[in-house]
Amino acid sequence: MMQRAYFTRAWVSPRAHSIADWLIFIYEIQPGYRLAPYLGFNSTVDNHDAVRLWVHQKMQLRPAEIQTLGDLRQSFAVMLP
C-alpha cells in the first residue's frame, strides 16, 4: 500500500522517495522546473518531484527493467540533459 511519507506534491512510495532523494543528491539536481520534460512529465512538475515520480514509475514496471540501484542510476543519467 502506498503511503505519503513526506510532504511533497508527488504521491510516491517511501522507498521511491528515498531513492529519488539519493539521485537528487548524487546529481545535484537543483530546485526548478526544467527537468520534468526530459523525464517524461509536464513542465509544471518541479525538478525534485519529477525525479520522485520517475523513480516511482520505474519501480512499478512489470516485468522490472531496473534490477539494481546501479541500473536505476544509469537509466536516470541517460535521461539528463
N, C-alpha and C positions, 0 to 999 in steps of 0.2 A: 504494500500500500504506500502510495506517495505521500510524503509529509512535507509541509513547508517549514524547514528547519531554521531559515534565516529570513530576514526582511529584505526581499528584493521584489522586483516587478515580475520576475520569471518564476514559475512553479516548476521546480525540478527536485529530484530526489536528493537527500543529504549527501549521498556518495558522489553524485554528479556535481553537486555544488562544490564539494571539497576538491575533486579532481580539476574542475574548472578554475578554482582559485589557484591551484598549483600551476596550471598553464598560464594564467594571468600573471603570476609572479615570475615564472621562468622566462616568458617572452616580453615582460614589462609592458603589458597591454595598458594603455592609458585610458582614462575615462573619456567618453566622447561618443560620436555617432557615425563613424566612417567605416567600421569593420563589419558590421552586420551584413551588408550586401555580399561581401566576399564569402560569408559563411552560409549564405542562402536565406537570409532573413530580411525583412523590411527595414529600410534605413531609419525608421523611427525607434528601433530597438537599440539601446545603448550597447557599447562595446562589451562590457562585462556580462550583461545579461545575454548577449548574443553568444558568447563563449559558453556560458552555462547551458543555454538551450541546445547548442551544437553538441556538447558533451552528452547531455541527456538523450538527444536523438540517437547518437551513435551507440549509446548503451542499450537502447530499446530495440535496435535492429535484430531481427531473427531471420536466418542464422547470423550470429555475430560476426561482423567483418573485422572487429577490433578485439584481439585476444589479450593484449598486454598494455600496460601504460606506455611502453615504448612505441607500440603500434599506434596508439592514440596520439601520442606526441608527434610522430612522423606525419600522420594524416592531417593533423592540425597545422603543422608547419607548411605543408603543401598549399593550404588554403590562404595563408597570409599573403598580403600584397607585397 
